[in-house]
Amino acid sequence: MEQELHPFAKYIAILARGKTKTRSFTLEESQEAMSMILRDETLPEQIGAFLMLMRLKEENAKEIAGFTLGARSVIKIPKKIPKVDIDWSSYAGKKRQLPWFILSALLLAQNGLKVFMHGTSGHTSGRIYTEQVLEQLGVPIAKNLENAAKQIEQNSFTYVPLEVLSPKLRELIDMRPILGLRSPVHSFARMLNPFNAPVMMQGIFHRGFMEIHTGAAILLDQPFMAVFRGEGGEIERRPNKPTLVHSTKGNNEFSKETWPVLLGDGFQPIDEEMNVDNMITLWRGESENEYGHAATIGTLAIALKAMGRAHDISAAQALANDMWQNRNKDFLPNKTN
């Protein structure tokens, strides 16, 4: 007796028909495929095959947009959510430099700008992740989306782990050490923007993903987005190198802009210590760190321009410097705490 094909089998077949017949998914196909995975309507064998076939083919902007829409359709968002100014993803982790971008995001929040940060941790060994750093900085982690909404209303900042947004997506990302490779989940999870912020920041590691993310943002009708090759793949400007930023804004506008070097000759030694206390003492004015200061202010400047708070690079940099000078130094705990 002939067995009936599993409903998800058609998506595997699209990716595995050989060199001449394999093709990319349409927006609708990628949306439905991901929603099926996240609704637990697939088998483990199918998920493994799907992720690795996608990795072999490499995802395009239409597929990333479709996967994002599929995930959004499954995530349960509270009926009442606060206004959020900027969506800030953090999925890479850091291994060469401390995550100075966290201070950039906290500066935005101190100035009343609402920041929704989301990410994951532990999928790659040898890195430190945003969640553990925030805990060391004394910043509470959201336990659910209702808790996240309350934190934004009270403190203008929240960090939501991926497993809170979608346990299944976290499970897929955790397959990286099993499969030995990243998957499309690492790309589209960054674009979930669950509280519908008008501005989205994206950090990537491989240059080719700049066009993919900007293309996906346009397909998703994302009002504003800035994407650049950040330190370690996070949303963090490398102050010792020029930074090419791709930006999108309403009506399908797309632009490229190169931000100048802020420090040195292009070489920055690896931080062998990776001591989070150094972030605390810099914030409190108890120590100096030229690289950390420049990375914090430089990243903040890009965010401010993406948010329309400054019209050009010089104005954005000046505003970022002002925010740093006027920060509440007592916000973070003492080094000994």
Contacts in CASP RR format, 6 or more apart in sequence:
PFRMAT RR
TARGET T0000
AUTHOR 0000-0000-0000
METHOD contacts of the structure
MODEL  1
MEQELHPFAKYIAILARGKTKTRSFTLEESQEAMSMILRDETLPEQIGAF
LMLMRLKEENAKEIAGFTLGARSVIKIPKKIPKVDIDWSSYAGKKRQLPW
FILSALLLAQNGLKVFMHGTSGHTSGRIYTEQVLEQLGVPIAKNLENAAK
QIEQNSFTYVPLEVLSPKLRELIDMRPILGLRSPVHSFARMLNPFNAPVM
MQGIFHRGFMEIHTGAAILLDQPFMAVFRGEGGEIERRPNKPTLVHSTKG
NNEFSKETWPVLLGDGFQPIDEEMNVDNMITLWRGESENEYGHAATIGTL
AIALKAMGRAHDISAAQALANDMWQNRNKDFLPNKTN
6 42 0 8 1.000
6 43 0 8 1.000
6 46 0 8 1.000
7 36 0 8 1.000
7 41 0 8 1.000
8 33 0 8 1.000
8 36 0 8 1.000
8 37 0 8 1.000
8 41 0 8 1.000
8 42 0 8 1.000
8 43 0 8 1.000
8 46 0 8 1.000
8 50 0 8 1.000
9 46 0 8 1.000
11 25 0 8 1.000
11 29 0 8 1.000
11 33 0 8 1.000
11 36 0 8 1.000
11 50 0 8 1.000
12 46 0 8 1.000
12 49 0 8 1.000
12 50 0 8 1.000
12 53 0 8 1.000
14 22 0 8 1.000
14 23 0 8 1.000
14 25 0 8 1.000
14 29 0 8 1.000
15 22 0 8 1.000
15 50 0 8 1.000
15 53 0 8 1.000
15 54 0 8 1.000
15 57 0 8 1.000
16 22 0 8 1.000
16 49 0 8 1.000
16 53 0 8 1.000
17 23 0 8 1.000
22 57 0 8 1.000
24 57 0 8 1.000
24 60 0 8 1.000
24 62 0 8 1.000
24 63 0 8 1.000
25 33 0 8 1.000
25 62 0 8 1.000
25 63 0 8 1.000
25 66 0 8 1.000
26 62 0 8 1.000
27 62 0 8 1.000
27 63 0 8 1.000
27 65 0 8 1.000
27 66 0 8 1.000
27 69 0 8 1.000
27 219 0 8 1.000
28 66 0 8 1.000
30 62 0 8 1.000
30 63 0 8 1.000
30 64 0 8 1.000
30 65 0 8 1.000
30 66 0 8 1.000
30 67 0 8 1.000
30 70 0 8 1.000
31 66 0 8 1.000
31 67 0 8 1.000
31 69 0 8 1.000
31 70 0 8 1.000
31 73 0 8 1.000
32 70 0 8 1.000
33 50 0 8 1.000
33 67 0 8 1.000
34 66 0 8 1.000
34 67 0 8 1.000
34 69 0 8 1.000
34 70 0 8 1.000
34 71 0 8 1.000
34 188 0 8 1.000
35 70 0 8 1.000
35 71 0 8 1.000
35 73 0 8 1.000
35 74 0 8 1.000
36 42 0 8 1.000
37 47 0 8 1.000
37 50 0 8 1.000
37 168 0 8 1.000
37 172 0 8 1.000
38 70 0 8 1.000
38 71 0 8 1.000
38 74 0 8 1.000
38 166 0 8 1.000
38 168 0 8 1.000
38 169 0 8 1.000
39 74 0 8 1.000
40 168 0 8 1.000
42 50 0 8 1.000
47 172 0 8 1.000
47 175 0 8 1.000
48 175 0 8 1.000
48 179 0 8 1.000
51 172 0 8 1.000
51 175 0 8 1.000
51 179 0 8 1.000
51 183 0 8 1.000
51 184 0 8 1.000
51 185 0 8 1.000
52 179 0 8 1.000
52 181 0 8 1.000
52 183 0 8 1.000
54 63 0 8 1.000
54 183 0 8 1.000
54 184 0 8 1.000
55 179 0 8 1.000
55 181 0 8 1.000
55 182 0 8 1.000
55 183 0 8 1.000
55 184 0 8 1.000
59 67 0 8 1.000
59 184 0 8 1.000
59 187 0 8 1.000
59 188 0 8 1.000
59 212 0 8 1.000
60 212 0 8 1.000
61 211 0 8 1.000
61 212 0 8 1.000
61 213 0 8 1.000
61 214 0 8 1.000
61 215 0 8 1.000
61 216 0 8 1.000
61 218 0 8 1.000
61 219 0 8 1.000
62 216 0 8 1.000
62 219 0 8 1.000
63 184 0 8 1.000
64 184 0 8 1.000
64 187 0 8 1.000
64 188 0 8 1.000
64 191 0 8 1.000
64 212 0 8 1.000
64 213 0 8 1.000
64 216 0 8 1.000
65 191 0 8 1.000
65 215 0 8 1.000
65 216 0 8 1.000
65 219 0 8 1.000
65 220 0 8 1.000
66 188 0 8 1.000
66 219 0 8 1.000
67 184 0 8 1.000
67 185 0 8 1.000
67 188 0 8 1.000
68 188 0 8 1.000
68 191 0 8 1.000
68 192 0 8 1.000
68 216 0 8 1.000
68 220 0 8 1.000
69 220 0 8 1.000
71 166 0 8 1.000
71 169 0 8 1.000
71 188 0 8 1.000
71 189 0 8 1.000
71 192 0 8 1.000
72 192 0 8 1.000
72 194 0 8 1.000
74 166 0 8 1.000
74 168 0 8 1.000
75 165 0 8 1.000
75 166 0 8 1.000
75 192 0 8 1.000
75 194 0 8 1.000
76 145 0 8 1.000
77 145 0 8 1.000
77 194 0 8 1.000
77 195 0 8 1.000
78 145 0 8 1.000
78 146 0 8 1.000
78 149 0 8 1.000
80 149 0 8 1.000
81 145 0 8 1.000
81 149 0 8 1.000
81 195 0 8 1.000
81 196 0 8 1.000
82 114 0 8 1.000
82 149 0 8 1.000
82 152 0 8 1.000
82 153 0 8 1.000
82 195 0 8 1.000
83 114 0 8 1.000
84 114 0 8 1.000
84 115 0 8 1.000
84 116 0 8 1.000
84 152 0 8 1.000
84 195 0 8 1.000
84 196 0 8 1.000
84 197 0 8 1.000
85 108 0 8 1.000
85 113 0 8 1.000
85 114 0 8 1.000
85 115 0 8 1.000
85 197 0 8 1.000
85 198 0 8 1.000
85 199 0 8 1.000
85 307 0 8 1.000
86 108 0 8 1.000
86 113 0 8 1.000
86 114 0 8 1.000
86 115 0 8 1.000
86 116 0 8 1.000
86 197 0 8 1.000
86 199 0 8 1.000
86 200 0 8 1.000
86 201 0 8 1.000
86 303 0 8 1.000
86 306 0 8 1.000
86 307 0 8 1.000
87 116 0 8 1.000
87 118 0 8 1.000
87 193 0 8 1.000
87 195 0 8 1.000
87 197 0 8 1.000
87 199 0 8 1.000
87 200 0 8 1.000
87 201 0 8 1.000
88 105 0 8 1.000
88 115 0 8 1.000
88 116 0 8 1.000
88 117 0 8 1.000
88 118 0 8 1.000
88 201 0 8 1.000
88 235 0 8 1.000
88 303 0 8 1.000
89 117 0 8 1.000
89 118 0 8 1.000
89 119 0 8 1.000
89 189 0 8 1.000
89 190 0 8 1.000
89 191 0 8 1.000
89 192 0 8 1.000
89 201 0 8 1.000
89 202 0 8 1.000
89 203 0 8 1.000
89 235 0 8 1.000
90 99 0 8 1.000
90 101 0 8 1.000
90 117 0 8 1.000
90 118 0 8 1.000
90 119 0 8 1.000
90 129 0 8 1.000
90 130 0 8 1.000
90 159 0 8 1.000
90 234 0 8 1.000
90 235 0 8 1.000
91 119 0 8 1.000
91 120 0 8 1.000
91 162 0 8 1.000
91 173 0 8 1.000
91 186 0 8 1.000
91 189 0 8 1.000
91 190 0 8 1.000
92 127 0 8 1.000
92 203 0 8 1.000
92 205 0 8 1.000
92 232 0 8 1.000
92 233 0 8 1.000
92 234 0 8 1.000
93 99 0 8 1.000
93 121 0 8 1.000
93 124 0 8 1.000
93 127 0 8 1.000
93 128 0 8 1.000
93 129 0 8 1.000
93 130 0 8 1.000
93 232 0 8 1.000
93 233 0 8 1.000
93 234 0 8 1.000
94 127 0 8 1.000
94 128 0 8 1.000
94 129 0 8 1.000
94 231 0 8 1.000
94 232 0 8 1.000
94 234 0 8 1.000
94 274 0 8 1.000
95 126 0 8 1.000
95 127 0 8 1.000
95 128 0 8 1.000
95 232 0 8 1.000
96 231 0 8 1.000
96 232 0 8 1.000
96 270 0 8 1.000
96 271 0 8 1.000
97 231 0 8 1.000
97 232 0 8 1.000
97 236 0 8 1.000
97 268 0 8 1.000
97 270 0 8 1.000
97 271 0 8 1.000
97 291 0 8 1.000
97 292 0 8 1.000
97 295 0 8 1.000
98 128 0 8 1.000
98 133 0 8 1.000
98 271 0 8 1.000
98 274 0 8 1.000
98 275 0 8 1.000
98 276 0 8 1.000
98 278 0 8 1.000
98 279 0 8 1.000
98 292 0 8 1.000
99 128 0 8 1.000
99 130 0 8 1.000
99 133 0 8 1.000
99 234 0 8 1.000
99 236 0 8 1.000
99 279 0 8 1.000
100 236 0 8 1.000
100 279 0 8 1.000
100 291 0 8 1.000
100 292 0 8 1.000
100 295 0 8 1.000
100 296 0 8 1.000
100 299 0 8 1.000
101 234 0 8 1.000
101 235 0 8 1.000
101 236 0 8 1.000
101 295 0 8 1.000
101 296 0 8 1.000
101 299 0 8 1.000
102 130 0 8 1.000
102 133 0 8 1.000
102 134 0 8 1.000
102 137 0 8 1.000
102 279 0 8 1.000
103 279 0 8 1.000
103 282 0 8 1.000
103 283 0 8 1.000
103 296 0 8 1.000
104 236 0 8 1.000
104 296 0 8 1.000
104 297 0 8 1.000
104 298 0 8 1.000
104 299 0 8 1.000
104 300 0 8 1.000
104 303 0 8 1.000
105 115 0 8 1.000
105 117 0 8 1.000
105 157 0 8 1.000
105 303 0 8 1.000
106 137 0 8 1.000
106 139 0 8 1.000
106 157 0 8 1.000
106 331 0 8 1.000
107 296 0 8 1.000
107 300 0 8 1.000
107 320 0 8 1.000
107 323 0 8 1.000
107 324 0 8 1.000
107 327 0 8 1.000
108 115 0 8 1.000
108 156 0 8 1.000
108 157 0 8 1.000
108 300 0 8 1.000
108 303 0 8 1.000
108 304 0 8 1.000
109 115 0 8 1.000
109 155 0 8 1.000
109 156 0 8 1.000
109 157 0 8 1.000
110 156 0 8 1.000
110 323 0 8 1.000
110 327 0 8 1.000
110 328 0 8 1.000
110 331 0 8 1.000
111 323 0 8 1.000
112 156 0 8 1.000
113 156 0 8 1.000
113 307 0 8 1.000
114 152 0 8 1.000
114 156 0 8 1.000
114 157 0 8 1.000
114 197 0 8 1.000
115 152 0 8 1.000
115 156 0 8 1.000
115 157 0 8 1.000
115 158 0 8 1.000
116 148 0 8 1.000
116 152 0 8 1.000
116 158 0 8 1.000
116 160 0 8 1.000
116 193 0 8 1.000
116 194 0 8 1.000
116 195 0 8 1.000
116 197 0 8 1.000
117 130 0 8 1.000
117 157 0 8 1.000
117 158 0 8 1.000
117 159 0 8 1.000
117 160 0 8 1.000
118 159 0 8 1.000
118 160 0 8 1.000
118 161 0 8 1.000
118 162 0 8 1.000
118 165 0 8 1.000
118 192 0 8 1.000
118 194 0 8 1.000
119 130 0 8 1.000
119 131 0 8 1.000
119 159 0 8 1.000
119 160 0 8 1.000
119 161 0 8 1.000
119 162 0 8 1.000
119 189 0 8 1.000
120 129 0 8 1.000
120 131 0 8 1.000
120 161 0 8 1.000
120 162 0 8 1.000
120 163 0 8 1.000
120 170 0 8 1.000
120 173 0 8 1.000
120 189 0 8 1.000
121 129 0 8 1.000
121 130 0 8 1.000
121 131 0 8 1.000
121 132 0 8 1.000
121 161 0 8 1.000
122 129 0 8 1.000
123 173 0 8 1.000
123 174 0 8 1.000
123 176 0 8 1.000
123 177 0 8 1.000
124 176 0 8 1.000
124 177 0 8 1.000
125 177 0 8 1.000
128 274 0 8 1.000
128 276 0 8 1.000
130 159 0 8 1.000
131 141 0 8 1.000
131 159 0 8 1.000
131 161 0 8 1.000
133 276 0 8 1.000
133 279 0 8 1.000
134 141 0 8 1.000
134 159 0 8 1.000
135 141 0 8 1.000
136 276 0 8 1.000
137 276 0 8 1.000
137 279 0 8 1.000
137 280 0 8 1.000
137 332 0 8 1.000
137 333 0 8 1.000
138 332 0 8 1.000
138 333 0 8 1.000
139 157 0 8 1.000
139 159 0 8 1.000
140 151 0 8 1.000
141 159 0 8 1.000
141 160 0 8 1.000
141 161 0 8 1.000
142 148 0 8 1.000
142 151 0 8 1.000
142 158 0 8 1.000
142 159 0 8 1.000
142 160 0 8 1.000
142 161 0 8 1.000
142 164 0 8 1.000
143 164 0 8 1.000
144 164 0 8 1.000
145 160 0 8 1.000
145 164 0 8 1.000
145 165 0 8 1.000
145 194 0 8 1.000
147 158 0 8 1.000
148 158 0 8 1.000
148 160 0 8 1.000
148 164 0 8 1.000
148 195 0 8 1.000
149 158 0 8 1.000
149 195 0 8 1.000
151 157 0 8 1.000
151 158 0 8 1.000
152 158 0 8 1.000
152 195 0 8 1.000
160 194 0 8 1.000
161 170 0 8 1.000
162 169 0 8 1.000
162 170 0 8 1.000
162 173 0 8 1.000
162 189 0 8 1.000
163 169 0 8 1.000
163 170 0 8 1.000
165 192 0 8 1.000
165 194 0 8 1.000
169 185 0 8 1.000
169 189 0 8 1.000
172 183 0 8 1.000
172 185 0 8 1.000
173 183 0 8 1.000
173 185 0 8 1.000
173 186 0 8 1.000
173 189 0 8 1.000
175 183 0 8 1.000
176 182 0 8 1.000
176 183 0 8 1.000
176 186 0 8 1.000
187 209 0 8 1.000
187 212 0 8 1.000
187 213 0 8 1.000
188 216 0 8 1.000
190 202 0 8 1.000
190 203 0 8 1.000
190 213 0 8 1.000
191 200 0 8 1.000
191 202 0 8 1.000
191 213 0 8 1.000
191 216 0 8 1.000
191 217 0 8 1.000
191 220 0 8 1.000
191 222 0 8 1.000
193 200 0 8 1.000
193 222 0 8 1.000
198 223 0 8 1.000
198 224 0 8 1.000
199 223 0 8 1.000
199 224 0 8 1.000
199 225 0 8 1.000
199 226 0 8 1.000
199 303 0 8 1.000
199 306 0 8 1.000
199 307 0 8 1.000
200 217 0 8 1.000
200 222 0 8 1.000
200 224 0 8 1.000
200 225 0 8 1.000
200 226 0 8 1.000
201 225 0 8 1.000
201 226 0 8 1.000
201 227 0 8 1.000
201 235 0 8 1.000
201 302 0 8 1.000
201 303 0 8 1.000
201 306 0 8 1.000
202 213 0 8 1.000
202 225 0 8 1.000
202 226 0 8 1.000
202 227 0 8 1.000
202 228 0 8 1.000
202 235 0 8 1.000
203 227 0 8 1.000
203 228 0 8 1.000
203 229 0 8 1.000
203 230 0 8 1.000
203 233 0 8 1.000
203 234 0 8 1.000
203 235 0 8 1.000
203 236 0 8 1.000
204 210 0 8 1.000
204 213 0 8 1.000
204 227 0 8 1.000
204 228 0 8 1.000
204 229 0 8 1.000
204 230 0 8 1.000
204 233 0 8 1.000
205 229 0 8 1.000
205 230 0 8 1.000
205 232 0 8 1.000
205 233 0 8 1.000
206 229 0 8 1.000
207 229 0 8 1.000
209 227 0 8 1.000
210 227 0 8 1.000
210 228 0 8 1.000
210 229 0 8 1.000
210 244 0 8 1.000
210 246 0 8 1.000
211 246 0 8 1.000
213 225 0 8 1.000
213 227 0 8 1.000
213 246 0 8 1.000
214 225 0 8 1.000
214 227 0 8 1.000
214 246 0 8 1.000
214 247 0 8 1.000
214 248 0 8 1.000
214 254 0 8 1.000
215 248 0 8 1.000
217 225 0 8 1.000
217 227 0 8 1.000
217 248 0 8 1.000
218 248 0 8 1.000
218 252 0 8 1.000
218 254 0 8 1.000
222 248 0 8 1.000
223 249 0 8 1.000
223 250 0 8 1.000
224 247 0 8 1.000
224 248 0 8 1.000
224 249 0 8 1.000
224 250 0 8 1.000
224 306 0 8 1.000
224 307 0 8 1.000
224 308 0 8 1.000
225 247 0 8 1.000
225 248 0 8 1.000
225 306 0 8 1.000
226 245 0 8 1.000
226 246 0 8 1.000
226 247 0 8 1.000
226 302 0 8 1.000
226 303 0 8 1.000
226 305 0 8 1.000
226 306 0 8 1.000
227 245 0 8 1.000
227 246 0 8 1.000
227 247 0 8 1.000
228 235 0 8 1.000
228 237 0 8 1.000
228 243 0 8 1.000
228 244 0 8 1.000
228 245 0 8 1.000
228 246 0 8 1.000
228 302 0 8 1.000
229 238 0 8 1.000
229 243 0 8 1.000
229 244 0 8 1.000
230 236 0 8 1.000
230 237 0 8 1.000
230 238 0 8 1.000
230 243 0 8 1.000
231 237 0 8 1.000
231 238 0 8 1.000
231 295 0 8 1.000
235 299 0 8 1.000
236 295 0 8 1.000
236 299 0 8 1.000
237 243 0 8 1.000
237 259 0 8 1.000
237 262 0 8 1.000
237 295 0 8 1.000
237 298 0 8 1.000
237 299 0 8 1.000
237 301 0 8 1.000
237 302 0 8 1.000
238 268 0 8 1.000
238 295 0 8 1.000
239 261 0 8 1.000
239 262 0 8 1.000
239 263 0 8 1.000
239 291 0 8 1.000
239 292 0 8 1.000
239 294 0 8 1.000
239 295 0 8 1.000
239 298 0 8 1.000
240 261 0 8 1.000
240 262 0 8 1.000
240 263 0 8 1.000
240 264 0 8 1.000
240 265 0 8 1.000
240 266 0 8 1.000
240 267 0 8 1.000
240 268 0 8 1.000
240 291 0 8 1.000
241 261 0 8 1.000
241 266 0 8 1.000
242 258 0 8 1.000
242 259 0 8 1.000
242 260 0 8 1.000
242 261 0 8 1.000
243 258 0 8 1.000
243 259 0 8 1.000
243 302 0 8 1.000
244 256 0 8 1.000
244 257 0 8 1.000
244 258 0 8 1.000
244 259 0 8 1.000
245 256 0 8 1.000
245 257 0 8 1.000
245 258 0 8 1.000
245 259 0 8 1.000
245 302 0 8 1.000
246 254 0 8 1.000
246 255 0 8 1.000
246 256 0 8 1.000
247 254 0 8 1.000
247 255 0 8 1.000
247 256 0 8 1.000
247 257 0 8 1.000
247 306 0 8 1.000
248 254 0 8 1.000
248 255 0 8 1.000
249 255 0 8 1.000
257 313 0 8 1.000
259 298 0 8 1.000
259 301 0 8 1.000
259 302 0 8 1.000
259 313 0 8 1.000
260 313 0 8 1.000
262 294 0 8 1.000
262 297 0 8 1.000
262 298 0 8 1.000
263 290 0 8 1.000
263 291 0 8 1.000
263 294 0 8 1.000
268 291 0 8 1.000
277 335 0 8 1.000
278 287 0 8 1.000
278 289 0 8 1.000
279 332 0 8 1.000
280 332 0 8 1.000
280 333 0 8 1.000
280 334 0 8 1.000
280 335 0 8 1.000
281 287 0 8 1.000
281 335 0 8 1.000
282 288 0 8 1.000
282 289 0 8 1.000
282 292 0 8 1.000
282 293 0 8 1.000
282 296 0 8 1.000
283 327 0 8 1.000
283 329 0 8 1.000
283 331 0 8 1.000
283 332 0 8 1.000
284 329 0 8 1.000
284 330 0 8 1.000
284 332 0 8 1.000
284 334 0 8 1.000
284 335 0 8 1.000
285 329 0 8 1.000
286 335 0 8 1.000
293 324 0 8 1.000
296 324 0 8 1.000
297 317 0 8 1.000
297 320 0 8 1.000
297 321 0 8 1.000
297 324 0 8 1.000
298 317 0 8 1.000
298 320 0 8 1.000
300 320 0 8 1.000
300 323 0 8 1.000
300 324 0 8 1.000
301 310 0 8 1.000
301 313 0 8 1.000
301 316 0 8 1.000
301 317 0 8 1.000
301 319 0 8 1.000
301 320 0 8 1.000
302 316 0 8 1.000
304 310 0 8 1.000
304 316 0 8 1.000
304 319 0 8 1.000
304 320 0 8 1.000
305 311 0 8 1.000
305 312 0 8 1.000
305 313 0 8 1.000
305 315 0 8 1.000
305 316 0 8 1.000
309 316 0 8 1.000
309 319 0 8 1.000
310 316 0 8 1.000
310 318 0 8 1.000
310 319 0 8 1.000
END
